Amino acid sequence: QVQLVDSGGGLVQAGASLRLSCEASGRTRSMYAMGWFRQAPTKDREFVAAITKSGASTYYADSVKGRFTISRDNAKWTVYLQMNSLKPEDTAVYYCAARLYSDYLSHRGADYNYWGQGTQVTVSS
């Protein structure tokens, strides 16, 4: 089992920055690719970013490319999402996710095995 705890969300104004964290525990050595997804009210969950186990490769949704940066610290078993130049349309609950034994950077939520509880990000205009 892997447990993921998301944190770092909050209420900010447009143009501000936030850094989300996802701390893992349990069978962390089985975790390979990690991702961030988000879900806004009345909308489907959407992919945001993903990173390989080594951190050497990343993958972003077009909507966040150039504004968000995913990174990880394997010594702390923590994945981060640095979000800059936030827009009201970034408002959503953000979830981190972990893939076991696969470093493929997928945008499909179904490819991830474990999920955090989510952290709310609200961007006011």
KOLNUZA-969854 format. One record per residue: x, y, z of N, C-alpha, C, O in turn; residue in three letters; chain. Coordinates in steps of 0.02 Angstrom, whole numbers. Layout:
{n.px = X&n.py = Y&n.pz = Z&ca.px = X&ca.py = Y&ca.pz = Z&c.px = X&c.py = Y&c.pz = Z&o.px = X&o.py = Y&o.pz = Z&residu = ALA&chaine = A} $
...
This chain:
{n.px = 42&n.py = -60&n.pz = 0&ca.px = 0&ca.py = 0&ca.pz = 0&c.px = 44&c.py = 62&c.pz = 0&o.px = 98&o.py = 64&o.pz = 29&residu = GLN&chaine = A} $
{n.px = 18&n.py = 113&n.pz = -33&ca.px = 51&ca.py = 179&ca.pz = -34&c.px = 0&c.py = 230&c.pz = -9&o.px = -58&o.py = 229&o.pz = -30&residu = VAL&chaine = A} $
{n.px = 21&n.py = 273&n.pz = 34&ca.px = -22&ca.py = 328&ca.pz = 57&c.px = 6&c.py = 394&c.pz = 31&o.px = 66&o.py = 406&o.pz = 35&residu = GLN&chaine = A} $
{n.px = -37&n.py = 435&n.pz = 4&ca.px = -18&ca.py = 500&ca.pz = -23&c.px = -56&c.py = 555&c.pz = 13&o.px = -117&o.py = 551&o.pz = 20&residu = LEU&chaine = A} $
{n.px = -21&n.py = 605&n.pz = 37&ca.px = -54&ca.py = 661&ca.pz = 71&c.px = -37&c.py = 725&c.pz = 34&o.px = 20&o.py = 746&o.pz = 30&residu = VAL&chaine = A} $
{n.px = -90&n.py = 756&n.pz = 7&ca.px = -82&ca.py = 819&ca.pz = -30&c.px = -89&c.py = 878&c.pz = 18&o.px = -127&o.py = 875&o.pz = 66&residu = ASP&chaine = A} $
{n.px = -51&n.py = 930&n.pz = 4&ca.px = -57&ca.py = 991&ca.pz = 44&c.px = -34&c.py = 1051&c.pz = 4&o.px = -5&o.py = 1044&o.pz = -50&residu = SER&chaine = A} $
{n.px = -47&n.py = 1111&n.pz = 31&ca.px = -21&ca.py = 1171&ca.pz = 0&c.px = -72&c.py = 1214&c.pz = -37&o.px = -56&o.py = 1268&o.pz = -60&residu = GLY&chaine = A} $
{n.px = -134&n.py = 1190&n.pz = -41&ca.px = -184&ca.py = 1229&ca.pz = -76&c.px = -203&c.py = 1291&c.pz = -36&o.px = -182&o.py = 1300&o.pz = 21&residu = GLY&chaine = A} $
{n.px = -244&n.py = 1333&n.pz = -67&ca.px = -267&ca.py = 1393&ca.pz = -33&c.px = -304&c.py = 1439&c.pz = -80&o.px = -318&o.py = 1422&o.pz = -137&residu = GLY&chaine = A} $
{n.px = -320&n.py = 1498&n.pz = -54&ca.px = -355&ca.py = 1550&ca.pz = -92&c.px = -305&c.py = 1604&c.pz = -109&o.px = -274&o.py = 1634&o.pz = -64&residu = LEU&chaine = A} $
{n.px = -297&n.py = 1618&n.pz = -173&ca.px = -250&ca.py = 1669&ca.pz = -195&c.px = -282&c.py = 1711&c.pz = -250&o.px = -334&o.py = 1692&o.pz = -278&residu = VAL&chaine = A} $
{n.px = -251&n.py = 1767&n.pz = -264&ca.px = -275&ca.py = 1810&ca.pz = -319&c.px = -241&c.py = 1789&c.pz = -385&o.px = -189&o.py = 1757&o.pz = -385&residu = GLN&chaine = A} $
{n.px = -273&n.py = 1806&n.pz = -439&ca.px = -245&ca.py = 1792&ca.pz = -504&c.px = -175&c.py = 1822&c.pz = -509&o.px = -163&o.py = 1879&o.pz = -487&residu = ALA&chaine = A} $
{n.px = -129&n.py = 1784&n.pz = -538&ca.px = -60&ca.py = 1806&ca.pz = -545&c.px = -14&c.py = 1782&c.pz = -490&o.px = 47&o.py = 1787&o.pz = -495&residu = GLY&chaine = A} $
{n.px = -43&n.py = 1757&n.pz = -437&ca.px = -3&ca.py = 1734&ca.pz = -380&c.px = 25&c.py = 1664&c.pz = -392&o.px = 13&o.py = 1633&o.pz = -444&residu = ALA&chaine = A} $
{n.px = 63&n.py = 1640&n.pz = -344&ca.px = 94&ca.py = 1574&ca.pz = -348&c.px = 76&c.py = 1532&c.pz = -288&o.px = 61&o.py = 1558&o.pz = -234&residu = SER&chaine = A} $
{n.px = 76&n.py = 1467&n.pz = -297&ca.px = 67&ca.py = 1419&ca.pz = -243&c.px = 111&c.py = 1359&c.pz = -258&o.px = 127&o.py = 1345&o.pz = -316&residu = LEU&chaine = A} $
{n.px = 132&n.py = 1324&n.pz = -205&ca.px = 168&ca.py = 1262&ca.pz = -214&c.px = 131&c.py = 1207&c.pz = -178&o.px = 121&o.py = 1209&o.pz = -117&residu = ARG&chaine = A} $
{n.px = 110&n.py = 1157&n.pz = -215&ca.px = 77&ca.py = 1099&ca.pz = -186&c.px = 130&c.py = 1046&c.pz = -170&o.px = 181&o.py = 1040&o.pz = -205&residu = LEU&chaine = A} $
{n.px = 116&n.py = 1008&n.pz = -118&ca.px = 160&ca.py = 952&ca.pz = -99&c.px = 120&c.py = 889&c.pz = -94&o.px = 61&o.py = 890&o.pz = -77&residu = SER&chaine = A} $
{n.px = 152&n.py = 833&n.pz = -108&ca.px = 121&ca.py = 768&ca.pz = -101&c.px = 172&c.py = 722&c.pz = -68&o.px = 222&o.py = 704&o.pz = -98&residu = CYS&chaine = A} $
{n.px = 159&n.py = 705&n.pz = -6&ca.px = 206&ca.py = 663&ca.pz = 32&c.px = 181&c.py = 591&c.pz = 31&o.px = 123&o.py = 577&o.pz = 46&residu = GLU&chaine = A} $
{n.px = 226&n.py = 546&n.pz = 13&ca.px = 209&ca.py = 475&ca.pz = 9&c.px = 237&c.py = 436&c.pz = 67&o.px = 288&o.py = 453&o.pz = 96&residu = ALA&chaine = A} $
{n.px = 201&n.py = 383&n.pz = 85&ca.px = 225&ca.py = 337&ca.pz = 136&c.px = 201&c.py = 267&c.pz = 117&o.px = 159&o.py = 258&o.pz = 74&residu = SER&chaine = A} $
{n.px = 230&n.py = 218&n.pz = 151&ca.px = 212&ca.py = 149&ca.pz = 136&c.px = 262&c.py = 119&c.pz = 87&o.px = 322&o.py = 126&o.pz = 96&residu = GLY&chaine = A} $
{n.px = 237&n.py = 85&n.pz = 35&ca.px = 280&ca.py = 51&ca.pz = -13&c.px = 308&c.py = 101&c.pz = -64&o.px = 296&o.py = 95&o.pz = -124&residu = ARG&chaine = A} $
{n.px = 345&n.py = 148&n.pz = -39&ca.px = 368&ca.py = 203&ca.pz = -83&c.px = 417&c.py = 180&c.pz = -136&o.px = 421&o.py = 210&o.pz = -189&residu = THR&chaine = A} $
{n.px = 454&n.py = 126&n.pz = -122&ca.px = 503&ca.py = 103&ca.pz = -172&c.px = 469&c.py = 74&c.pz = -234&o.px = 501&o.py = 67&o.pz = -286&residu = ARG&chaine = A} $
{n.px = 405&n.py = 59&n.pz = -229&ca.px = 369&ca.py = 33&ca.pz = -287&c.px = 340&c.py = 90&c.pz = -329&o.px = 313&o.py = 78&o.pz = -383&residu = SER&chaine = A} $
{n.px = 345&n.py = 151&n.pz = -305&ca.px = 320&ca.py = 209&ca.pz = -341&c.px = 368&c.py = 229&c.pz = -396&o.px = 428&o.py = 237&o.pz = -383&residu = MET&chaine = A} $
{n.px = 343&n.py = 238&n.pz = -456&ca.px = 384&ca.py = 260&ca.pz = -511&c.px = 359&c.py = 328&c.pz = -535&o.px = 373&o.py = 379&o.pz = -502&residu = TYR&chaine = A} $
{n.px = 323&n.py = 332&n.pz = -589&ca.px = 298&ca.py = 396&ca.pz = -612&c.px = 246&c.py = 424&c.pz = -562&o.px = 208&o.py = 387&o.pz = -531&residu = ALA&chaine = A} $
{n.px = 247&n.py = 489&n.pz = -556&ca.px = 198&ca.py = 524&ca.pz = -514&c.px = 164&c.py = 578&c.pz = -556&o.px = 193&o.py = 604&o.pz = -603&residu = MET&chaine = A} $
{n.px = 103&n.py = 593&n.pz = -538&ca.px = 67&ca.py = 643&ca.pz = -577&c.px = 24&c.py = 687&c.pz = -532&o.px = 11&o.py = 672&o.pz = -474&residu = GLY&chaine = A} $
{n.px = 3&n.py = 743&n.pz = -561&ca.px = -46&ca.py = 787&ca.pz = -531&c.px = -106&c.py = 792&c.pz = -578&o.px = -98&o.py = 799&o.pz = -639&residu = TRP&chaine = A} $
{n.px = -165&n.py = 789&n.pz = -549&ca.px = -227&ca.py = 798&ca.pz = -586&c.px = -268&c.py = 851&c.pz = -549&o.px = -252&o.py = 868&o.pz = -492&residu = PHE&chaine = A} $
{n.px = -320&n.py = 875&n.pz = -581&ca.px = -364&ca.py = 922&ca.pz = -548&c.px = -435&c.py = 911&c.pz = -572&o.px = -448&o.py = 885&o.pz = -626&residu = ARG&chaine = A} $
{n.px = -482&n.py = 932&n.pz = -529&ca.px = -553&ca.py = 927&ca.pz = -546&c.px = -588&c.py = 989&c.pz = -521&o.px = -590&o.py = 1002&o.pz = -461&residu = GLN&chaine = A} $
{n.px = -617&n.py = 1025&n.pz = -568&ca.px = -657&ca.py = 1084&ca.pz = -552&c.px = -730&c.py = 1063&c.pz = -545&o.px = -750&o.py = 1011&o.pz = -572&residu = ALA&chaine = A} $
{n.px = -770&n.py = 1103&n.pz = -509&ca.px = -841&ca.py = 1086&ca.pz = -501&c.px = -875&c.py = 1077&c.pz = -569&o.px = -864&o.py = 1118&o.pz = -614&residu = PRO&chaine = A} $
{n.px = -913&n.py = 1027&n.pz = -575&ca.px = -952&ca.py = 1009&ca.pz = -634&c.px = -910&c.py = 987&c.pz = -694&o.px = -936&o.py = 977&o.pz = -748&residu = THR&chaine = A} $
{n.px = -845&n.py = 980&n.pz = -684&ca.px = -801&ca.py = 959&ca.pz = -739&c.px = -769&c.py = 891&c.pz = -724&o.px = -764&o.py = 870&o.pz = -666&residu = LYS&chaine = A} $
{n.px = -746&n.py = 859&n.pz = -777&ca.px = -711&ca.py = 796&ca.pz = -768&c.px = -640&c.py = 809&c.pz = -741&o.px = -613&o.py = 863&o.pz = -748&residu = ASP&chaine = A} $
{n.px = -613&n.py = 758&n.pz = -710&ca.px = -543&ca.py = 762&ca.pz = -687&c.px = -498&c.py = 770&c.pz = -748&o.px = -508&o.py = 738&o.pz = -800&residu = ARG&chaine = A} $
{n.px = -447&n.py = 813&n.pz = -742&ca.px = -402&ca.py = 823&ca.pz = -798&c.px = -329&c.py = 818&c.pz = -776&o.px = -312&o.py = 834&o.pz = -719&residu = GLU&chaine = A} $
{n.px = -289&n.py = 795&n.pz = -821&ca.px = -217&ca.py = 788&ca.pz = -810&c.px = -184&c.py = 857&c.pz = -806&o.px = -202&o.py = 903&o.pz = -843&residu = PHE&chaine = A} $
{n.px = -135&n.py = 863&n.pz = -762&ca.px = -98&ca.py = 926&ca.pz = -755&c.px = -24&c.py = 915&c.pz = -773&o.px = 2&o.py = 949&o.pz = -817&residu = VAL&chaine = A} $
{n.px = 8&n.py = 868&n.pz = -739&ca.px = 80&ca.py = 858&ca.pz = -750&c.px = 100&c.py = 790&c.pz = -724&o.px = 66&o.py = 760&o.pz = -683&residu = ALA&chaine = A} $
{n.px = 157&n.py = 764&n.pz = -750&ca.px = 184&ca.py = 701&ca.pz = -726&c.px = 260&c.py = 703&c.pz = -729&o.px = 289&o.py = 742&o.pz = -766&residu = ALA&chaine = A} $
{n.px = 291&n.py = 659&n.pz = -689&ca.px = 364&ca.py = 658&ca.pz = -685&c.px = 387&c.py = 586&c.pz = -675&o.px = 355&o.py = 547&o.pz = -640&residu = ILE&chaine = A} $
{n.px = 444&n.py = 570&n.pz = -706&ca.px = 472&ca.py = 503&ca.pz = -698&c.px = 504&c.py = 495&c.pz = -629&o.px = 513&o.py = 543&o.pz = -593&residu = THR&chaine = A} $
{n.px = 522&n.py = 433&n.pz = -613&ca.px = 550&ca.py = 419&ca.pz = -548&c.px = 614&c.py = 459&c.pz = -534&o.px = 624&o.py = 484&o.pz = -479&residu = LYS&chaine = A} $
{n.px = 656&n.py = 464&n.pz = -585&ca.px = 719&ca.py = 500&ca.pz = -576&c.px = 710&c.py = 575&c.pz = -578&o.px = 753&o.py = 613&o.pz = -556&residu = SER&chaine = A} $
{n.px = 653&n.py = 597&n.pz = -604&ca.px = 642&ca.py = 669&ca.pz = -613&c.px = 669&c.py = 696&c.pz = -678&o.px = 664&o.py = 756&o.pz = -691&residu = GLY&chaine = A} $
{n.px = 700&n.py = 653&n.pz = -718&ca.px = 732&ca.py = 676&ca.pz = -779&c.px = 683&c.py = 696&c.pz = -833&o.px = 698&o.py = 738&o.pz = -875&residu = ALA&chaine = A} $
{n.px = 624&n.py = 667&n.pz = -832&ca.px = 573&ca.py = 682&ca.pz = -884&c.px = 509&c.py = 705&c.pz = -852&o.px = 487&o.py = 680&o.pz = -800&residu = SER&chaine = A} $
{n.px = 478&n.py = 755&n.pz = -884&ca.px = 415&ca.py = 781&ca.pz = -861&c.px = 367&c.py = 788&c.pz = -920&o.px = 388&o.py = 786&o.pz = -979&residu = THR&chaine = A} $
{n.px = 304&n.py = 797&n.pz = -904&ca.px = 252&ca.py = 800&ca.pz = -956&c.px = 197&c.py = 846&c.pz = -927&o.px = 176&o.py = 838&o.pz = -870&residu = TYR&chaine = A} $
{n.px = 175&n.py = 894&n.pz = -968&ca.px = 126&ca.py = 943&ca.pz = -945&c.px = 67&c.py = 948&c.pz = -992&o.px = 72&o.py = 937&o.pz = -1052&residu = TYR&chaine = A} $
{n.px = 10&n.py = 964&n.pz = -962&ca.px = -47&ca.py = 982&ca.pz = -1003&c.px = -33&c.py = 1050&c.pz = -1036&o.px = 1&o.py = 1092&o.pz = -1007&residu = ALA&chaine = A} $
{n.px = -60&n.py = 1060&n.pz = -1095&ca.px = -48&ca.py = 1123&ca.pz = -1130&c.px = -71&c.py = 1183&c.pz = -1090&o.px = -42&o.py = 1237&o.pz = -1094&residu = ASP&chaine = A} $
{n.px = -124&n.py = 1173&n.pz = -1052&ca.px = -154&ca.py = 1229&ca.pz = -1015&c.px = -109&c.py = 1256&c.pz = -959&o.px = -118&o.py = 1313&o.pz = -936&residu = SER&chaine = A} $
{n.px = -59&n.py = 1217&n.pz = -938&ca.px = -16&ca.py = 1239&ca.pz = -883&c.px = 57&c.py = 1245&c.pz = -903&o.px = 99&o.py = 1268&o.pz = -864&residu = VAL&chaine = A} $
{n.px = 73&n.py = 1224&n.pz = -964&ca.px = 142&ca.py = 1225&ca.pz = -986&c.px = 171&c.py = 1295&c.pz = -983&o.px = 140&o.py = 1343&o.pz = -1007&residu = LYS&chaine = A} $
{n.px = 230&n.py = 1302&n.pz = -954&ca.px = 261&ca.py = 1366&ca.pz = -947&c.px = 243&c.py = 1403&c.pz = -883&o.px = 276&o.py = 1451&o.pz = -864&residu = GLY&chaine = A} $
{n.px = 191&n.py = 1379&n.pz = -849&ca.px = 170&ca.py = 1411&ca.pz = -786&c.px = 180&c.py = 1365&c.pz = -726&o.px = 197&o.py = 1388&o.pz = -671&residu = ARG&chaine = A} $
{n.px = 171&n.py = 1300&n.pz = -735&ca.px = 177&ca.py = 1251&ca.pz = -681&c.px = 241&c.py = 1210&c.pz = -690&o.px = 263&o.py = 1198&o.pz = -747&residu = PHE&chaine = A} $
{n.px = 270&n.py = 1190&n.pz = -634&ca.px = 329&ca.py = 1148&ca.pz = -636&c.px = 320&c.py = 1091&c.pz = -586&o.px = 307&o.py = 1103&o.pz = -527&residu = THR&chaine = A} $
{n.px = 328&n.py = 1030&n.pz = -610&ca.px = 325&ca.py = 972&ca.pz = -566&c.px = 396&c.py = 951&c.pz = -549&o.px = 441&o.py = 953&o.pz = -592&residu = ILE&chaine = A} $
{n.px = 407&n.py = 931&n.pz = -487&ca.px = 473&ca.py = 907&ca.pz = -466&c.px = 463&c.py = 856&c.pz = -410&o.px = 408&o.py = 848&o.pz = -383&residu = SER&chaine = A} $
{n.px = 517&n.py = 821&n.pz = -393&ca.px = 511&ca.py = 772&ca.pz = -339&c.px = 577&c.py = 768&c.pz = -301&o.px = 631&o.py = 781&o.pz = -328&residu = ARG&chaine = A} $
{n.px = 571&n.py = 750&n.pz = -238&ca.px = 628&ca.py = 738&ca.pz = -195&c.px = 621&c.py = 667&c.pz = -168&o.px = 583&o.py = 656&o.pz = -120&residu = ASP&chaine = A} $
{n.px = 656&n.py = 621&n.pz = -198&ca.px = 647&ca.py = 551&ca.pz = -180&c.px = 674&c.py = 536&c.pz = -110&o.px = 654&o.py = 487&o.pz = -79&residu = ASN&chaine = A} $
{n.px = 720&n.py = 577&n.pz = -86&ca.px = 745&ca.py = 566&ca.pz = -17&c.px = 689&c.py = 580&c.pz = 33&o.px = 688&o.py = 551&o.pz = 88&residu = ALA&chaine = A} $
{n.px = 643&n.py = 624&n.pz = 15&ca.px = 587&ca.py = 640&ca.pz = 59&c.px = 522&c.py = 608&c.pz = 34&o.px = 470&o.py = 615&o.pz = 66&residu = LYS&chaine = A} $
{n.px = 526&n.py = 572&n.pz = -20&ca.px = 466&ca.py = 541&ca.pz = -51&c.px = 411&c.py = 592&c.pz = -58&o.px = 354&o.py = 580&o.pz = -39&residu = TRP&chaine = A} $
{n.px = 429&n.py = 648&n.pz = -87&ca.px = 382&ca.py = 704&ca.pz = -95&c.px = 385&c.py = 730&c.pz = -166&o.px = 438&o.py = 738&o.pz = -196&residu = THR&chaine = A} $
{n.px = 326&n.py = 743&n.pz = -194&ca.px = 319&ca.py = 772&ca.pz = -260&c.px = 289&c.py = 842&c.pz = -251&o.px = 245&o.py = 853&o.pz = -210&residu = VAL&chaine = A} $
{n.px = 313&n.py = 888&n.pz = -292&ca.px = 290&ca.py = 958&ca.pz = -287&c.px = 259&c.py = 980&c.pz = -353&o.px = 275&o.py = 955&o.pz = -406&residu = TYR&chaine = A} $
{n.px = 215&n.py = 1029&n.pz = -347&ca.px = 188&ca.py = 1063&ca.pz = -406&c.px = 193&c.py = 1138&c.pz = -392&o.px = 153&o.py = 1165&o.pz = -354&residu = LEU&chaine = A} $
{n.px = 241&n.py = 1169&n.pz = -423&ca.px = 248&ca.py = 1242&ca.pz = -417&c.px = 203&c.py = 1274&c.pz = -469&o.px = 210&o.py = 1262&o.pz = -529&residu = GLN&chaine = A} $
{n.px = 156&n.py = 1315&n.pz = -446&ca.px = 108&ca.py = 1346&ca.pz = -491&c.px = 117&c.py = 1421&c.pz = -490&o.px = 108&o.py = 1454&o.pz = -438&residu = MET&chaine = A} $
{n.px = 136&n.py = 1449&n.pz = -546&ca.px = 147&ca.py = 1521&ca.pz = -553&c.px = 95&c.py = 1550&c.pz = -600&o.px = 63&o.py = 1515&o.pz = -638&residu = ASN&chaine = A} $
{n.px = 88&n.py = 1616&n.pz = -596&ca.px = 41&ca.py = 1651&ca.pz = -641&c.px = -27&c.py = 1618&c.pz = -640&o.px = -56&o.py = 1604&o.pz = -693&residu = SER&chaine = A} $
{n.px = -53&n.py = 1606&n.pz = -582&ca.px = -116&ca.py = 1571&ca.pz = -576&c.px = -174&c.py = 1611&c.pz = -606&o.px = -175&o.py = 1672&o.pz = -603&residu = LEU&chaine = A} $
{n.px = -221&n.py = 1574&n.pz = -635&ca.px = -279&ca.py = 1604&ca.pz = -667&c.px = -342&c.py = 1577&c.pz = -633&o.px = -341&o.py = 1523&o.pz = -603&residu = LYS&chaine = A} $
{n.px = -397&n.py = 1614&n.pz = -637&ca.px = -459&ca.py = 1588&ca.pz = -608&c.px = -479&c.py = 1519&c.pz = -634&o.px = -508&o.py = 1479&o.pz = -597&residu = PRO&chaine = A} $
{n.px = -462&n.py = 1505&n.pz = -695&ca.px = -479&ca.py = 1439&ca.pz = -724&c.px = -436&c.py = 1383&c.pz = -696&o.px = -449&o.py = 1325&o.pz = -711&residu = GLU&chaine = A} $
{n.px = -387&n.py = 1399&n.pz = -656&ca.px = -348&ca.py = 1348&ca.pz = -621&c.px = -382&c.py = 1324&c.pz = -557&o.px = -359&o.py = 1277&o.pz = -525&residu = ASP&chaine = A} $
{n.px = -437&n.py = 1357&n.pz = -539&ca.px = -473&ca.py = 1338&ca.pz = -479&c.px = -499&c.py = 1266&c.pz = -484&o.px = -533&o.py = 1249&o.pz = -532&residu = THR&chaine = A} $
{n.px = -481&n.py = 1225&n.pz = -435&ca.px = -499&ca.py = 1154&ca.pz = -436&c.px = -473&c.py = 1122&c.pz = -372&o.px = -435&o.py = 1151&o.pz = -334&residu = ALA&chaine = A} $
{n.px = -494&n.py = 1060&n.pz = -362&ca.px = -461&ca.py = 1017&ca.pz = -313&c.px = -405&c.py = 981&c.pz = -349&o.px = -416&o.py = 950&o.pz = -402&residu = VAL&chaine = A} $
{n.px = -346&n.py = 985&n.pz = -322&ca.px = -287&ca.py = 954&ca.pz = -352&c.px = -269&c.py = 889&c.pz = -315&o.px = -268&o.py = 887&o.pz = -254&residu = TYR&chaine = A} $
{n.px = -256&n.py = 837&n.pz = -355&ca.px = -240&ca.py = 771&ca.pz = -327&c.px = -173&c.py = 748&c.pz = -354&o.px = -159&o.py = 754&o.pz = -414&residu = TYR&chaine = A} $
{n.px = -132&n.py = 721&n.pz = -311&ca.px = -72&ca.py = 686&ca.pz = -336&c.px = -89&c.py = 613&c.pz = -344&o.px = -135&o.py = 586&o.pz = -313&residu = CYS&chaine = A} $
{n.px = -50&n.py = 580&n.pz = -386&ca.px = -62&ca.py = 510&ca.pz = -401&c.px = 4&c.py = 475&c.pz = -414&o.px = 53&o.py = 505&o.pz = -435&residu = ALA&chaine = A} $
{n.px = 6&n.py = 410&n.pz = -399&ca.px = 67&ca.py = 371&ca.pz = -406&c.px = 55&c.py = 309&c.pz = -449&o.px = 4&o.py = 276&o.pz = -444&residu = ALA&chaine = A} $
{n.px = 104&n.py = 295&n.pz = -491&ca.px = 103&ca.py = 234&ca.pz = -530&c.px = 153&c.py = 185&c.pz = -499&o.px = 209&o.py = 204&o.pz = -481&residu = ARG&chaine = A} $
{n.px = 133&n.py = 124&n.pz = -494&ca.px = 177&ca.py = 72&ca.pz = -468&c.px = 213&c.py = 37&c.pz = -526&o.px = 181&o.py = 16&o.pz = -574&residu = LEU&chaine = A} $
{n.px = 279&n.py = 32&n.pz = -519&ca.px = 321&ca.py = -7&ca.pz = -565&c.px = 314&c.py = 14&c.pz = -638&o.px = 326&o.py = -27&o.pz = -683&residu = TYR&chaine = A} $
{n.px = 296&n.py = 77&n.pz = -651&ca.px = 294&ca.py = 101&ca.pz = -719&c.px = 316&c.py = 174&c.pz = -721&o.px = 291&o.py = 215&o.pz = -682&residu = SER&chaine = A} $
{n.px = 362&n.py = 189&n.pz = -765&ca.px = 387&ca.py = 257&ca.pz = -772&c.px = 357&c.py = 292&c.pz = -832&o.px = 379&o.py = 346&o.pz = -852&residu = ASP&chaine = A} $
{n.px = 306&n.py = 261&n.pz = -862&ca.px = 274&ca.py = 292&ca.pz = -920&c.px = 233&c.py = 353&c.pz = -896&o.px = 194&o.py = 347&o.pz = -849&residu = TYR&chaine = A} $
{n.px = 243&n.py = 410&n.pz = -929&ca.px = 208&ca.py = 471&ca.pz = -909&c.px = 141&c.py = 475&c.pz = -944&o.px = 135&o.py = 498&o.pz = -1001&residu = LEU&chaine = A} $
{n.px = 91&n.py = 451&n.pz = -909&ca.px = 24&ca.py = 448&ca.pz = -938&c.px = -18&c.py = 507&c.pz = -916&o.px = -10&o.py = 533&o.pz = -861&residu = SER&chaine = A} $
{n.px = -64&n.py = 528&n.pz = -960&ca.px = -112&ca.py = 580&ca.pz = -943&c.px = -178&c.py = 549&c.pz = -920&o.px = -225&o.py = 585&o.pz = -902&residu = HIS&chaine = A} $
{n.px = -182&n.py = 482&n.pz = -922&ca.px = -244&ca.py = 448&ca.pz = -904&c.px = -245&c.py = 432&c.pz = -829&o.px = -200&o.py = 399&o.pz = -804&residu = ARG&chaine = A} $
{n.px = -296&n.py = 455&n.pz = -795&ca.px = -302&ca.py = 440&ca.pz = -724&c.px = -305&c.py = 366&c.pz = -709&o.px = -281&o.py = 344&o.pz = -657&residu = GLY&chaine = A} $
{n.px = -334&n.py = 328&n.pz = -755&ca.px = -342&ca.py = 256&ca.pz = -744&c.px = -275&c.py = 220&c.pz = -741&o.px = -271&o.py = 163&o.pz = -717&residu = ALA&chaine = A} $
{n.px = -221&n.py = 251&n.pz = -765&ca.px = -156&ca.py = 220&ca.pz = -763&c.px = -120&c.py = 228&c.pz = -697&o.px = -67&o.py = 199&o.pz = -686&residu = ASP&chaine = A} $
{n.px = -148&n.py = 266&n.pz = -651&ca.px = -117&ca.py = 278&ca.pz = -587&c.px = -150&c.py = 234&c.pz = -534&o.px = -210&o.py = 223&o.pz = -535&residu = TYR&chaine = A} $
{n.px = -109&n.py = 211&n.pz = -487&ca.px = -133&ca.py = 161&ca.pz = -439&c.px = -156&c.py = 190&c.pz = -373&o.px = -201&o.py = 163&o.pz = -341&residu = ASN&chaine = A} $
{n.px = -126&n.py = 244&n.pz = -352&ca.px = -142&ca.py = 274&ca.pz = -287&c.px = -152&c.py = 349&c.pz = -295&o.px = -123&o.py = 381&o.pz = -338&residu = TYR&chaine = A} $
{n.px = -196&n.py = 376&n.pz = -252&ca.px = -215&ca.py = 446&ca.pz = -256&c.px = -213&c.py = 478&c.pz = -187&o.px = -227&o.py = 447&o.pz = -136&residu = TRP&chaine = A} $
{n.px = -196&n.py = 543&n.pz = -187&ca.px = -202&ca.py = 582&ca.pz = -126&c.px = -273&c.py = 602&c.pz = -115&o.px = -318&o.py = 589&o.pz = -156&residu = GLY&chaine = A} $
{n.px = -284&n.py = 636&n.pz = -58&ca.px = -353&ca.py = 655&ca.pz = -40&c.px = -375&c.py = 719&c.pz = -73&o.px = -434&o.py = 736&o.pz = -73&residu = GLN&chaine = A} $
{n.px = -328&n.py = 755&n.pz = -102&ca.px = -344&ca.py = 817&ca.pz = -137&c.px = -333&c.py = 878&c.pz = -94&o.px = -340&o.py = 876&o.pz = -33&residu = GLY&chaine = A} $
{n.px = -316&n.py = 934&n.pz = -126&ca.px = -308&ca.py = 998&ca.pz = -93&c.px = -339&c.py = 1052&c.pz = -137&o.px = -328&o.py = 1054&o.pz = -197&residu = THR&chaine = A} $
{n.px = -379&n.py = 1095&n.pz = -106&ca.px = -417&ca.py = 1145&ca.pz = -144&c.px = -373&c.py = 1204&c.pz = -162&o.px = -338&o.py = 1232&o.pz = -120&residu = GLN&chaine = A} $
{n.px = -376&n.py = 1223&n.pz = -225&ca.px = -344&ca.py = 1285&ca.pz = -249&c.px = -398&c.py = 1330&c.pz = -277&o.px = -435&o.py = 1310&o.pz = -322&residu = VAL&chaine = A} $
{n.px = -403&n.py = 1390&n.pz = -251&ca.px = -452&ca.py = 1438&ca.pz = -274&c.px = -416&c.py = 1502&c.pz = -295&o.px = -379&o.py = 1531&o.pz = -255&residu = THR&chaine = A} $
{n.px = -427&n.py = 1523&n.pz = -357&ca.px = -395&ca.py = 1583&ca.pz = -383&c.px = -449&c.py = 1634&c.pz = -399&o.px = -493&o.py = 1622&o.pz = -440&residu = VAL&chaine = A} $
{n.px = -445&n.py = 1690&n.pz = -365&ca.px = -495&ca.py = 1742&ca.pz = -375&c.px = -470&c.py = 1792&c.pz = -428&o.px = -410&o.py = 1802&o.pz = -436&residu = SER&chaine = A} $
{n.px = -517&n.py = 1822&n.pz = -462&ca.px = -499&ca.py = 1869&ca.pz = -516&c.px = -493&c.py = 1940&c.pz = -490&o.px = -478&o.py = 1986&o.pz = -528&residu = SER&chaine = A} $
